[in-house]
Amino acid sequence: MAREKIVQVTIEDEMQSSYIDYSMSVIVSRALPDVRDGLKPVHRRSLYGMSELGMLHNRGYKKSARIVGEVLGKYHPHGDTAVYDSIVRMVQDFSLRYPLVDGQGNFGSIDGDSAAAMRYTEVRMDRIAEELLTDINKETVDYQSNFDDTLQEPTVLPAKLPQLLLNGASGIAVGMATNMAPHNLTETVDGIVAYLDNPDIEIKELMEKHITAPDFPTGGIIYGYEGVKEAYETGRGKITLRARATTEELKGGREQIVITELPYQVNKSTLIQKIAQLANDEKISEIGEVRDESDREGIRVVIILKRGSNTGVVLNQLFKYTQMQTTFGVINLALVKGRPKVMSLKELIYHYVEHRIDIIIRRTIYDLDQAEARAHILEGLKIALDNLDEVIKTIRASGSPQEANVELRKKFALTDIQAKAILEMRLQKLTGLERDKIDSEYAEIIDKIAEYRTILSDRDKQYAIIKEELLEIKERYGDGRRTQVVYSAEDFSIEDMIADEDVVVTISNKGFIKRMAVSGYRRQRRGGKGMKGTSTRDEEYVEHLFVATTHNYILFFTEKGKCYWLKVYEIPEGGRLSRGRAIVNLIELDKDDHIKAFVPVKTLEDEEYINNHSIVMCTKEGLVKKTTLEAYSRPRRDGIIAINIKDDDSLLAAELTDGDSNIILANKSGRAIRFHESDVREMGRNTSGVKGMTLGKNGEIVDMVVIKNTHEATVLAISENGFGKRSLVEDYREQSRGGKGVITLKVTPKTGNLIALKEVTDNDDLMIITEAGKVIRMNCSGIRTMGRNTQGVRIMRLDSEGAIAAVTRVVNEDEEDDDEE
């Protein structure tokens, strides 16, 4: 018994060698398409197997299991699932732009339903797939042995149409992946023809005039062109796809969004579930109902909105949170001479054209060989007909066909093939008509031979044939573009999802914040009882209330002099009776600190804006400070120091100024001082400020007003017991900062201390909220203007609701007064 030879190798070397072999097998034999015919081996074998079985577009259907068995048994040494799944995908009109297989039965749906088992479905080749196999029997492609060396299979198909560009490809190999987009046949043919006319054509010209962009089977919208441009120029790029959605009006002023096309490879059922979930979770609160009304005619997903919803905002939210907007990452990776390569659009066209030239040359050589062989036979027949009597005499004198063959070759200098053709010639060929046919056929064959030789020697002629064949393909299968291209789209930010509208922001003394629509409050006349504006718990009341737009920044200033940032839309929206969200969950406040002032700011990105505006702050002890807005233009989540606060003081208010404003400070005893902001020099953030008003014993500042137009504005003073009055700004003479000021409201036990001082006009609305959470809204024109040294009129009956907590100005809206007493 012979001893076995054992070769010792290290595990590292063996693993490296085996893994490389496996990787190359996956790359070449399974996962990546060939750049020439655009097919992976499994697709190529499936189509070739169907062709061998005669499953053409004009023949009957055969069971899918039949073709799967054919391909498995002859060519594809893998599982039946791989073959059947490939066939299924070639049937689906939502997966391939131009399906290659015609199927009967359930082949899945855009909802993600799987296809029926292969024993239930039937298939045959689609007509367009037959173009891939045209001329395969003319020795146009190389063949290789199958897995058991018993049969031959093509290594590539002739591919009369540019399959790789038309249907794209996707696959994951080892260490690399391909994801190629489908294209419109008409545009693709035009692009290749343009290349044939001018091989030096630039990619830019191809894009501008011919192959505009990918064309996906499900339609949709390509949103932005930069990704397309990058993909065509480099072979890699990210294309943003959007669903096609339209708006329809319903009765009662409601609207609905109708989705008719989806981004490529998006599951409709999953999309609808996601939209319903967003509606149920109130992440998109404007959605009332979602319905799938799709049928055989096409996709129709209906999203019914609640009354008063902003359709544009809802659409942008859907684009942000669902697969109504997706990204298609293009990787134009395919096998070029067995090696994976990433290619630009022009390179893909180049390799396809080179493949077709090779096919045309090989086909022409085959046709030339056939024509020369036929011409050779015809030349022998012509010799025989010209010497008919002698030929007949020779044949009759011969003892056998073999002897006759030899004698004919000797006497007439014929070849064996010619002699055999003469011996096999039927007697009808001897008629005059048949002789004319032979002469005519010979003349045609000679012309064809000349043409074939011209084709083989002339590259322009080869280009012309490719061009002619492509234009025939275009005429037969060309159709219109399905996917729309939006060139000028810009990346949309989260602001695009939020309507830029006025909202009311409230902050309670317990540190809860929310925003509400301004329209949620009905205006009342002076003296109204008000309505519930928020739900507060025991010992909790609203301290701050102001109006801003959702796209504004808000600078939050704390009692201890720190500044924090938020966008208004980042504040959670709540109903009138909701408590809101704790500010500590939105910004990182110190434990023993709380918000005392806030400044809505239009932007922190515009240099001109931030350099021409400043923040003016004041403290309860009467200090004022001015700092340029630019110092606050670099937000930090944990805040920054805005003003140094002394131990016995705290920040009271902060306002935005434009450099030419008047500042009025008011203390609780009813006195106010007016001075120009230029009296306060600009300081850095880490300073304490200068004296703005001299206070008496136990005095403290209750409010600060920044007035930009002294001629139109009036000053509204409100006491804690609901009394108020308006006075002209002119009544407050301008002084130097640091003085004691003048009387602005005559404080009595009936009125209570001064609580707020606001700048208002007749066009403003006034919103007042009590410690108990009641809100009243009224037009300021209902509060008459009177002298400074008066106690004012009652503007709100408080009953047992406690003192007033906050007062703010609201932009006047054109709506009817509601006279609720």
VOGU-3710 file (C-alpha; in Angstrom, 3 decimals, decimal comma):
1> marekivqvt> 0,000/0,000/0,000  1,428/3,311/-1,122  1,940/5,882/1,563  -0,058/9,110/1,191  1,930/12,214/0,446  1,123/14,909/3,004  2,075/18,498/2,219  2,245/20,747/5,230  1,098/24,370/4,826  0,443/27,110/7,359
11> iedemqssyi> -3,176/27,905/8,176  -2,569/31,557/7,252  -1,371/30,707/3,749  -4,184/28,266/3,152  -6,852/30,705/4,398  -5,418/33,502/2,280  -5,271/31,382/-0,850  -8,728/29,861/-0,352  -10,350/33,191/0,456  -8,842/34,854/-2,618
21> dysmsvivsr> -10,119/31,983/-4,775  -13,556/32,289/-3,202  -13,579/36,064/-3,629  -12,675/35,898/-7,301  -15,314/33,228/-7,843  -17,992/35,438/-6,307  -16,826/38,524/-8,201  -16,564/36,888/-11,605  -19,130/34,094/-11,466  -21,988/35,418/-9,395
31> alpdvrdglk> -22,277/39,009/-8,171  -21,091/41,392/-10,883  -22,463/41,925/-14,398  -20,342/41,827/-17,524  -19,969/45,302/-19,034  -20,693/43,877/-22,516  -24,147/42,318/-22,112  -24,985/43,696/-18,662  -25,855/40,266/-17,294  -24,703/38,177/-14,374
41> pvhrrslygm> -24,078/34,478/-15,069  -27,419/33,395/-13,600  -29,386/35,778/-15,829  -27,334/34,871/-18,883  -27,822/31,159/-18,263  -31,552/31,592/-17,668  -32,083/33,462/-20,929  -29,857/31,049/-22,852  -31,712/28,084/-21,356  -35,064/29,568/-22,358
51> selgmlhnrg> -33,726/30,153/-25,845  -32,560/26,547/-26,087  -36,044/25,382/-25,020  -37,638/27,546/-27,706  -39,464/29,736/-25,134  -39,700/32,743/-27,464  -42,148/35,632/-27,164  -44,465/34,206/-29,848  -44,500/30,674/-28,453  -46,494/29,209/-25,581
61> ykksarivge> -45,626/29,659/-21,912  -43,847/26,903/-19,985  -43,769/26,261/-16,262  -41,100/28,237/-14,423  -39,982/24,983/-12,796  -39,133/23,686/-16,262  -36,662/26,446/-17,023  -35,271/26,350/-13,480  -34,594/22,654/-13,861  -33,046/23,210/-17,285
71> vlgkyhphgd> -30,671/25,881/-16,004  -29,756/23,979/-12,848  -29,183/20,704/-14,624  -27,109/22,119/-17,444  -25,410/25,369/-16,494  -25,879/26,813/-12,996  -24,354/24,783/-10,128  -26,207/26,621/-7,364  -29,586/26,515/-5,614  -32,904/26,664/-7,410
81> tavydsivrm> -33,871/29,767/-5,409  -31,116/31,809/-7,067  -32,376/30,896/-10,527  -36,072/31,386/-9,801  -35,523/34,685/-7,973  -33,546/35,955/-10,958  -36,336/34,962/-13,348  -38,926/36,596/-11,086  -37,003/39,855/-11,066  -36,731/39,786/-14,861
91> vqdfslrypl> -40,546/39,609/-14,984  -41,270/42,477/-12,556  -42,007/45,762/-14,315  -41,300/47,655/-11,082  -37,805/46,141/-10,805  -36,613/46,325/-14,420  -37,153/49,293/-16,690  -37,490/46,868/-19,609  -38,522/43,388/-18,335  -36,761/40,529/-20,113
101> vdgqgnfgsi> -39,204/37,746/-19,240  -42,946/37,569/-19,871  -44,723/35,794/-17,019  -48,145/34,407/-16,172  -49,113/34,139/-12,523  -48,105/35,870/-9,320  -44,603/37,300/-9,578  -44,801/39,529/-6,497  -45,792/43,171/-6,103  -44,451/46,564/-5,149
111> dgdsaaamry> -45,954/45,924/-1,697  -43,241/43,360/-1,080  -45,408/40,295/-1,708  -43,319/37,313/-2,748  -43,867/35,451/-5,989  -45,821/32,201/-6,119  -43,878/28,944/-6,150  -42,216/28,063/-9,443  -44,604/25,182/-9,991  -47,505/27,635/-10,286
121> tevrmdriae> -46,045/30,299/-12,561  -45,316/30,212/-16,283  -42,798/32,161/-18,323  -41,442/32,802/-21,778  -38,909/35,265/-23,130  -40,018/38,797/-23,739  -39,437/40,052/-27,256  -36,823/42,561/-26,123  -34,803/39,762/-24,485  -34,508/37,997/-27,822
131> elltdinket> -32,474/40,996/-29,011  -29,813/39,966/-26,508  -29,475/36,572/-28,209  -29,631/37,732/-31,828  -26,845/36,136/-33,925  -25,669/33,878/-31,114  -25,659/30,971/-33,580  -23,223/32,771/-35,886  -20,139/32,109/-33,746  -20,297/35,666/-32,407
141> vdyqsnfddt> -19,396/34,786/-28,811  -17,026/32,429/-27,068  -18,302/29,356/-25,320  -17,000/27,607/-22,242  -17,582/24,208/-20,711  -20,340/23,926/-18,127  -19,710/22,805/-14,564  -19,324/19,105/-15,495  -17,646/19,599/-18,886  -20,513/17,919/-20,734
151> lqeptvlpak> -22,004/20,987/-22,424  -20,968/24,369/-23,747  -22,446/27,679/-22,583  -21,844/31,240/-23,848  -19,498/33,445/-21,836  -21,416/36,515/-22,996  -24,465/37,270/-25,140  -24,312/39,292/-28,369  -26,531/41,979/-26,747  -27,985/43,897/-29,652
161> lpqlllngas> -29,327/46,382/-27,067  -27,347/48,089/-24,251  -28,861/46,013/-21,441  -26,538/47,274/-18,693  -27,520/50,896/-19,253  -31,200/50,108/-19,808  -31,889/47,955/-16,752  -28,903/48,665/-14,539  -27,661/46,085/-12,056  -27,129/45,539/-8,354
171> giavgmatnm> -25,008/43,056/-6,496  -22,698/42,602/-3,549  -19,438/40,774/-4,104  -16,538/40,330/-1,688  -15,113/43,718/-0,812  -17,053/45,520/-3,537  -20,594/46,184/-4,709  -22,362/47,424/-7,806  -25,494/49,526/-8,025  -26,175/50,751/-11,536
181> aphnltetvd> -29,207/52,833/-12,432  -31,631/52,019/-15,269  -32,069/54,400/-18,208  -34,560/55,271/-20,888  -34,026/53,320/-24,109  -34,704/56,261/-26,408  -32,223/58,503/-24,591  -29,627/55,735/-24,305  -29,762/54,951/-28,019  -29,480/58,651/-28,843
191> givayldnpd> -26,447/58,891/-26,571  -24,705/55,892/-28,138  -25,470/57,188/-31,644  -23,978/60,544/-30,667  -20,861/58,702/-29,464  -20,673/56,771/-32,736  -20,880/60,035/-34,683  -18,213/61,615/-32,487  -16,135/59,306/-30,252  -14,521/62,382/-28,689
201> ieikelmekh> -17,843/63,676/-27,370  -17,659/64,999/-23,811  -19,739/63,528/-20,981  -21,226/66,979/-20,415  -22,614/67,040/-23,956  -23,961/63,500/-23,581  -25,833/64,590/-20,445  -27,113/67,872/-21,830  -28,392/66,599/-25,169  -28,999/62,873/-24,905
211> itapdfptgg> -28,803/60,788/-21,711  -30,303/63,269/-19,279  -30,455/61,127/-16,146  -31,454/57,645/-14,987  -35,046/56,649/-15,723  -36,487/54,391/-13,049  -39,310/51,902/-13,718  -41,440/53,320/-10,897  -41,130/56,908/-12,143  -40,759/59,446/-9,356
221> iiygyegvke> -38,605/62,565/-9,329  -34,829/62,979/-9,324  -34,408/65,838/-6,864  -31,208/67,705/-7,677  -28,756/67,045/-10,484  -25,359/67,100/-8,783  -25,523/63,399/-7,881  -26,367/62,476/-11,471  -23,517/64,588/-12,803  -21,064/63,055/-10,363
231> ayetgrgkit> -22,217/59,518/-11,188  -21,857/60,047/-14,935  -18,438/61,671/-14,639  -16,830/59,424/-12,006  -18,958/56,286/-11,840  -20,065/57,048/-8,282  -22,714/59,422/-6,995  -25,771/59,805/-4,792  -29,057/60,525/-6,522  -31,949/61,819/-4,434
241> lraratteel> -35,301/60,345/-5,457  -38,716/61,622/-4,446  -42,212/60,247/-4,796  -44,572/62,082/-7,122  -47,310/63,645/-5,042  -50,124/66,016/-5,949  -52,645/67,926/-3,857  -56,395/67,599/-4,267  -59,037/69,747/-2,599  -61,892/68,146/-0,695
251> kggreqivit> -65,195/69,497/0,506  -65,131/71,615/3,634  -61,789/73,233/2,861  -59,745/70,089/3,533  -56,979/68,808/1,270  -55,459/65,458/0,489  -52,040/64,411/-0,800  -52,123/61,775/-3,536  -48,974/59,725/-4,202  -48,919/58,219/-7,701
261> elpyqvnkst> -45,252/57,286/-8,146  -42,670/56,000/-5,683  -38,881/56,148/-5,565  -37,185/53,090/-7,032  -37,202/49,965/-4,822  -39,494/51,478/-2,165  -42,017/49,068/-0,647  -45,457/50,710/-0,866  -46,964/48,770/2,025  -44,051/49,612/4,335
271> liqkiaqlan> -44,287/53,269/3,323  -48,003/53,420/4,177  -47,362/51,783/7,562  -44,646/54,349/8,315  -46,930/57,273/7,410  -49,711/55,844/9,599  -47,254/55,418/12,463  -46,077/59,021/12,172  -49,699/60,147/12,277  -50,527/57,962/15,305
281> dekiseigev> -47,429/59,157/17,168  -48,407/62,758/16,270  -44,968/63,307/14,768  -46,931/64,592/11,776  -50,057/65,779/13,518  -51,757/67,195/10,406  -52,511/63,751/8,920  -56,069/62,598/9,476  -56,256/59,398/7,434  -54,160/57,271/5,069
291> rdesdregir> -55,708/55,075/2,379  -54,280/52,798/-0,313  -56,441/53,150/-3,422  -53,966/51,466/-5,785  -55,333/49,132/-8,474  -54,347/47,633/-11,823  -54,263/51,141/-13,269  -51,406/52,184/-10,995  -50,390/53,458/-7,561  -52,675/55,798/-5,648
301> vviilkrgsn> -51,925/56,404/-1,970  -54,207/59,038/-0,431  -53,210/61,038/2,673  -56,149/63,083/3,963  -55,084/66,132/5,972  -56,845/67,816/8,836  -58,615/71,100/8,207  -56,265/74,087/8,058  -53,118/71,994/7,523  -50,226/73,339/5,491
311> tgvvlnqlfk> -49,825/70,874/2,605  -46,288/71,959/1,766  -45,121/71,463/5,330  -46,688/67,997/5,545  -45,057/66,985/2,260  -41,642/68,100/3,453  -42,144/66,210/6,702  -43,030/63,090/4,710  -39,937/63,546/2,554  -37,844/63,853/5,726
321> ytqmqttfgv> -39,264/61,010/7,812  -40,366/58,420/5,225  -39,111/56,729/2,080  -41,016/59,230/-0,022  -37,483/60,541/-0,401  -34,596/58,123/-0,742  -31,041/58,110/-2,002  -29,891/55,856/-4,821  -26,146/55,360/-4,482  -24,699/54,826/-7,942
331> inlalvkgrp> -21,671/52,541/-8,270  -21,000/51,788/-11,930  -18,952/48,669/-11,220  -18,859/45,915/-13,841  -16,489/43,279/-15,200  -14,181/44,443/-17,961  -12,235/41,486/-19,401  -12,909/39,614/-16,172  -11,749/42,418/-13,900  -14,061/44,678/-11,845
341> kvmslkeliy> -13,880/48,341/-12,805  -15,803/51,510/-11,905  -16,728/53,396/-15,068  -18,102/56,718/-16,185  -21,035/57,017/-18,562  -18,765/57,391/-21,577  -16,695/54,363/-20,572  -19,850/52,245/-20,345  -20,853/53,346/-23,828  -17,311/52,710/-25,106
351> hyvehridii> -17,219/49,119/-23,827  -20,673/48,392/-25,213  -19,713/49,752/-28,629  -16,454/47,753/-28,613  -18,455/44,627/-27,784  -20,858/45,261/-30,650  -17,944/45,856/-33,030  -16,506/42,511/-31,970  -19,911/40,867/-32,530  -20,297/42,492/-35,946
361> irrtiydldq> -16,791/41,442/-37,011  -17,331/37,848/-35,880  -20,787/37,756/-37,415  -19,462/39,201/-40,663  -16,624/36,679/-40,744  -19,180/33,919/-40,240  -21,447/35,322/-42,958  -18,442/35,775/-45,242  -17,386/32,167/-44,718  -20,913/31,011/-45,445
371> aearahileg> -21,149/33,214/-48,516  -17,776/32,087/-49,874  -18,725/28,462/-49,282  -21,976/28,971/-51,144  -20,210/30,873/-53,945  -17,754/27,998/-54,218  -20,625/25,545/-54,693  -22,383/27,809/-57,152  -19,180/28,118/-59,173  -19,086/24,319/-59,406
381> lkialdnlde> -22,721/24,163/-60,445  -22,100/26,782/-63,110  -19,195/24,705/-64,495  -21,421/21,655/-64,534  -24,215/23,470/-66,354  -21,780/24,895/-68,873  -20,487/21,371/-69,558  -23,706/19,529/-68,942  -23,428/16,783/-71,556  -19,891/15,860/-70,593
391> viktirasgs> -20,791/15,883/-66,893  -23,736/13,553/-67,478  -21,598/11,272/-69,627  -18,929/11,124/-66,933  -21,421/10,314/-64,202  -23,119/7,575/-66,261  -19,779/6,004/-67,082  -18,791/5,821/-63,406  -19,368/2,645/-61,417  -20,073/4,390/-58,089
401> pqeanvelrk> -20,637/7,881/-56,633  -17,094/7,888/-55,304  -15,722/7,074/-58,759  -17,929/9,773/-60,316  -16,605/12,275/-57,741  -13,032/11,490/-58,637  -13,650/11,678/-62,391  -15,478/15,012/-62,180  -12,679/16,524/-60,111  -10,119/15,333/-62,689
411> kfaltdiqak> -11,926/16,484/-65,810  -13,231/19,877/-64,628  -10,724/20,845/-61,907  -13,397/20,797/-59,221  -13,019/20,448/-55,490  -14,507/17,615/-53,502  -17,269/19,930/-52,199  -18,139/21,090/-55,698  -18,180/17,557/-57,050  -20,487/16,399/-54,272
421> ailemrlqkl> -22,832/19,360/-54,945  -22,993/18,393/-58,659  -23,752/14,770/-57,815  -26,500/15,863/-55,406  -28,016/18,324/-57,894  -31,626/17,571/-58,787  -32,673/17,251/-62,425  -34,908/20,357/-62,143  -31,743/22,439/-61,905  -31,195/21,641/-65,556
431> tglerdkids> -34,125/23,812/-66,685  -33,443/27,238/-68,107  -35,220/29,007/-65,244  -33,206/27,216/-62,601  -30,012/28,026/-64,455  -30,958/31,733/-64,360  -31,592/31,460/-60,591  -28,136/30,027/-60,062  -26,583/32,878/-62,019  -28,634/35,434/-60,098
441> eyaeiidkia> -27,802/33,875/-56,734  -24,132/33,781/-57,619  -24,148/37,469/-58,538  -25,837/38,306/-55,215  -23,370/36,191/-53,298  -20,439/37,930/-54,960  -21,909/41,321/-53,985  -22,386/40,141/-50,388  -18,840/38,873/-50,218  -17,597/42,259/-51,354
451> eyrtilsdrd> -19,808/43,965/-48,774  -18,637/41,686/-45,984  -15,033/42,369/-46,832  -15,720/46,096/-46,851  -17,323/45,847/-43,400  -14,322/43,973/-42,021  -11,906/46,586/-43,294  -13,870/49,755/-42,536  -14,490/50,891/-38,906  -16,924/53,594/-40,080
461> kqyaiikeel> -18,992/50,906/-41,761  -19,063/48,946/-38,515  -20,205/52,058/-36,652  -22,925/52,611/-39,250  -24,257/49,073/-38,733  -24,359/49,534/-34,946  -26,136/52,834/-35,442  -28,677/51,319/-37,835  -29,415/48,406/-35,513  -29,804/50,696/-32,498
471> leikerygdg> -32,208/52,968/-34,338  -34,274/49,892/-35,223  -34,304/48,961/-31,532  -35,365/52,511/-30,657  -38,168/52,424/-33,236  -39,418/49,104/-31,912  -39,102/49,519/-28,135  -38,523/53,216/-27,476  -40,820/54,983/-25,016  -41,074/58,205/-23,030
481> rrtqvvysae> -39,197/59,111/-19,861  -40,909/58,146/-16,605  -38,697/59,842/-14,032  -38,813/63,633/-13,899  -35,610/65,579/-13,259  -35,636/68,652/-11,002  -32,314/70,358/-11,688  -32,295/73,319/-9,313  -33,262/71,531/-6,109  -31,200/72,425/-3,068
491> dfsiedmiad> -30,657/70,378/0,037  -33,593/71,069/2,271  -33,056/71,518/5,965  -35,428/70,895/8,808  -36,693/74,486/8,456  -38,293/73,424/5,172  -40,537/71,095/7,123  -41,785/73,800/9,443  -44,197/76,500/8,334  -42,736/79,941/9,013
501> edvvvtisnk> -45,611/81,266/11,089  -46,237/83,144/14,314  -46,543/81,037/17,434  -47,083/81,813/21,106  -44,358/80,482/23,401  -45,129/80,108/27,097  -42,774/79,298/29,952  -44,054/78,468/33,422  -42,400/79,300/36,697  -41,655/75,588/37,064
511> gfikrmavsg> -39,623/75,626/33,864  -42,059/74,100/31,361  -42,152/75,435/27,805  -44,433/74,941/24,802  -45,504/76,669/21,618  -49,024/77,166/20,290  -50,552/78,731/17,205  -51,456/82,406/17,669  -54,817/81,718/16,067  -55,718/79,539/19,033
521> yrrqrrggkg> -56,733/82,647/21,017  -59,964/84,568/20,406  -59,629/88,316/20,870  -61,879/89,870/23,526  -62,790/93,411/24,436  -61,289/95,201/27,403  -62,643/93,775/30,637  -63,238/90,240/29,348  -62,919/87,227/31,633  -60,530/85,376/29,308
531> mkgtstrdee> -60,243/81,681/28,527  -58,001/78,874/29,699  -54,601/79,115/28,005  -52,660/76,404/29,778  -53,134/73,780/32,421  -51,042/74,452/35,527  -50,526/72,428/38,650  -50,637/73,673/42,218  -48,293/76,615/42,742  -47,336/76,644/39,037
541> yvehlfvatt> -48,123/79,536/36,771  -46,914/80,980/33,467  -44,075/83,429/33,968  -43,172/84,237/30,361  -45,269/84,519/27,228  -44,146/85,902/23,876  -44,744/85,665/20,131  -42,088/84,568/17,586  -41,940/82,797/14,244  -40,973/79,144/14,045
551> hnyilfftek> -37,767/79,873/12,106  -36,457/82,374/14,650  -33,702/81,685/17,107  -34,463/82,249/20,756  -31,737/83,392/23,083  -32,599/82,356/26,626  -31,072/84,467/29,400  -31,083/83,023/32,876  -31,385/84,673/36,245  -27,668/84,105/36,815
561> gkcywlkvye> -26,672/85,689/33,526  -26,088/82,716/31,198  -27,303/82,508/27,589  -28,673/79,465/25,749  -29,976/78,949/22,175  -32,958/77,188/20,630  -34,791/77,311/17,342  -38,499/78,000/17,937  -39,513/74,870/16,026  -37,397/72,819/18,481
571> ipeggrlsrg> -39,850/73,777/21,192  -42,548/71,075/21,392  -45,997/72,096/20,217  -48,880/71,690/22,653  -52,554/72,448/23,001  -53,954/75,273/25,101  -54,375/72,995/28,102  -51,101/71,093/27,832  -48,310/71,716/30,277  -45,449/71,615/27,758
581> raivnlield> -41,942/70,200/28,098  -39,401/70,913/30,807  -36,759/73,340/29,522  -34,058/71,261/31,197  -34,875/68,547/28,640  -34,181/70,981/25,788  -31,234/73,003/27,068  -28,677/72,187/29,733  -29,647/74,613/32,490  -27,815/74,667/35,800
591> kddhikafvp> -29,852/73,071/38,581  -30,384/76,221/40,628  -30,887/78,559/37,644  -33,965/79,398/35,595  -34,963/81,449/32,572  -35,675/85,137/33,149  -35,493/86,699/29,673  -35,597/85,647/26,063  -34,865/87,348/22,770  -36,284/86,143/19,429
601> vktledeeyi> -33,573/86,673/16,794  -34,105/86,466/13,045  -30,737/84,853/12,274  -27,283/84,268/13,695  -25,656/83,538/10,310  -25,961/86,922/8,539  -22,834/88,955/9,420  -24,396/92,302/8,536  -27,408/91,551/10,726  -25,486/90,413/13,796
611> nnhsivmctk> -22,956/93,248/13,558  -25,698/95,900/13,425  -27,681/94,586/16,392  -26,950/94,388/20,085  -28,423/92,778/23,183  -29,353/95,195/25,982  -29,863/93,611/29,423  -30,971/94,964/32,770  -30,998/93,550/36,270  -33,413/93,966/39,168
621> eglvkkttle> -30,900/96,263/40,845  -31,007/98,676/37,902  -27,812/97,759/36,035  -27,858/97,844/32,224  -25,425/96,303/29,759  -25,086/96,306/25,951  -23,231/93,610/23,979  -23,129/93,116/20,199  -25,221/90,237/18,872  -22,111/88,838/17,190
631> aysrprrdgi> -20,882/87,761/20,616  -23,841/85,309/20,767  -23,557/83,926/17,227  -21,740/80,696/18,164  -24,281/78,555/19,994  -23,165/76,051/22,603  -25,550/73,537/24,101  -24,291/74,146/27,635  -24,626/77,927/27,276  -22,236/80,851/27,701
641> iainikddds> -21,843/83,745/30,149  -23,914/86,742/29,021  -23,497/89,045/32,036  -21,772/88,882/35,411  -24,439/88,947/38,132  -23,685/90,001/41,715  -24,807/87,803/44,574  -27,741/90,038/45,626  -28,891/90,739/42,048  -30,464/88,820/39,160
651> llaaeltdgd> -31,092/89,343/35,458  -34,533/90,775/34,704  -34,827/91,440/30,979  -32,965/91,382/27,678  -33,916/93,015/24,363  -32,557/93,265/20,832  -31,610/96,779/19,661  -30,491/98,308/16,373  -28,180/101,068/17,668  -30,749/103,910/17,628
661> sniilanksg> -33,235/102,829/20,256  -34,569/104,369/23,452  -34,536/102,346/26,640  -37,169/102,754/29,352  -36,705/101,095/32,732  -39,612/100,871/35,187  -39,583/99,989/38,873  -42,400/98,430/40,870  -43,246/101,722/42,604  -44,494/103,096/39,265
671> rairfhesdv> -41,530/105,239/38,202  -39,734/104,982/34,811  -36,626/106,443/33,212  -35,966/106,920/29,494  -32,489/107,241/27,976  -30,836/106,583/24,604  -28,962/103,305/24,175  -25,866/105,229/23,126  -25,555/106,176/26,802  -24,601/102,528/27,381
681> remgrntsgv> -21,276/101,648/25,828  -20,783/98,200/24,322  -19,060/95,685/26,593  -17,870/92,098/26,376  -19,987/89,246/27,632  -18,044/88,729/30,848  -18,935/92,127/32,438  -21,587/93,422/34,856  -22,831/96,579/33,131  -23,452/100,158/34,321
691> kgmtlgknge> -26,170/101,853/36,409  -29,360/102,423/34,434  -31,699/103,698/37,202  -31,277/104,788/40,790  -33,690/102,866/43,044  -35,105/103,819/46,403  -35,307/101,607/49,467  -36,678/98,135/48,643  -37,014/99,223/45,034  -36,467/96,941/42,094
701> ivdmvviknt> -36,828/97,058/38,305  -39,907/95,219/36,982  -39,534/95,721/33,225  -37,519/97,197/30,413  -38,846/98,568/27,113  -36,739/99,164/24,003  -38,428/101,726/21,721  -37,308/102,113/18,124  -39,906/104,674/16,915  -40,754/107,286/19,529
711> heatvlaise> -43,375/109,046/17,369  -45,785/106,151/16,731  -45,439/104,094/19,892  -47,160/104,448/23,223  -46,104/102,961/26,522  -48,530/100,590/28,228  -48,209/100,222/31,985  -50,041/97,395/33,771  -50,384/96,779/37,467  -50,594/93,428/39,168
721> ngfgkrslve> -54,294/93,865/40,017  -55,366/94,308/36,387  -55,221/98,088/35,917  -53,457/99,634/32,980  -53,073/102,723/30,804  -51,282/103,969/27,731  -49,084/107,050/27,661  -47,207/108,768/24,858  -43,476/108,114/24,695  -43,071/111,866/24,423
731> dyreqsrggk> -44,438/112,138/28,008  -41,260/110,454/29,197  -38,575/113,043/28,790  -35,194/111,687/27,740  -32,690/111,729/30,586  -29,226/110,488/31,247  -29,067/106,960/32,575  -28,717/106,588/36,360  -31,531/108,980/37,343  -34,665/108,255/39,440
741> gvitlkvtpk> -37,070/108,702/36,510  -40,659/110,017/36,428  -44,064/108,640/37,467  -45,550/106,295/34,848  -48,420/104,762/36,866  -49,908/106,048/40,106  -49,543/103,064/42,391  -52,259/102,555/45,041  -53,412/99,575/47,099  -56,268/99,207/44,576
751> tgnlialkev> -53,936/98,966/41,562  -51,128/97,055/43,198  -47,491/97,410/42,185  -46,441/97,979/38,616  -45,997/94,551/36,936  -45,178/95,310/33,287  -44,296/98,075/30,869  -44,818/97,483/27,121  -44,484/99,423/23,877  -47,763/99,200/21,902
761> tdnddlmiit> -49,713/100,809/19,039  -53,395/100,728/18,103  -52,642/97,893/15,694  -51,254/95,616/18,395  -53,080/92,994/20,362  -52,419/92,531/24,035  -52,190/89,129/25,673  -52,267/88,858/29,446  -51,941/85,673/31,477  -52,601/85,200/35,176
771> eagkvirmnc> -50,792/83,057/37,683  -53,713/80,640/37,462  -53,200/80,228/33,731  -56,120/82,270/32,357  -55,481/84,232/29,158  -57,201/87,307/27,798  -56,508/88,796/24,411  -57,653/92,237/23,375  -56,844/94,965/20,919  -54,750/97,779/22,357
781> sgirtmgrnt> -56,975/100,370/20,656  -59,520/99,588/23,394  -57,174/101,002/26,048  -57,245/104,781/25,903  -54,197/107,005/26,157  -53,962/109,178/29,276  -51,416/111,102/31,304  -48,561/109,519/33,142  -49,633/110,444/36,642  -52,902/108,406/36,730
791> qgvrimrlds> -53,864/104,962/37,953  -55,380/103,862/34,613  -58,479/101,749/33,927  -59,328/98,141/34,664  -58,303/95,974/31,772  -58,883/92,547/33,331  -61,131/91,346/36,135  -59,085/88,936/38,174  -61,662/87,771/40,748  -59,918/84,962/42,645
801> egaiaavtrv> -57,438/84,007/39,939  -54,556/85,801/41,624  -52,203/88,406/40,218  -51,127/88,924/36,592  -48,105/86,781/35,701  -47,090/87,959/32,225  -48,011/90,433/29,504  -46,974/90,439/25,841  -47,751/92,137/22,572  -49,372/90,108/19,744
811> vnedeeddde> -49,508/91,026/16,059  -53,043/92,174/15,245  -55,106/89,831/13,053  -58,205/90,762/11,029  -60,846/88,868/12,955  -64,075/89,750/14,703  -64,052/90,851/18,326  -65,583/88,342/20,702  -67,483/90,204/23,432  -67,409/87,727/26,284
821> e> -68,210/89,212/29,630
//
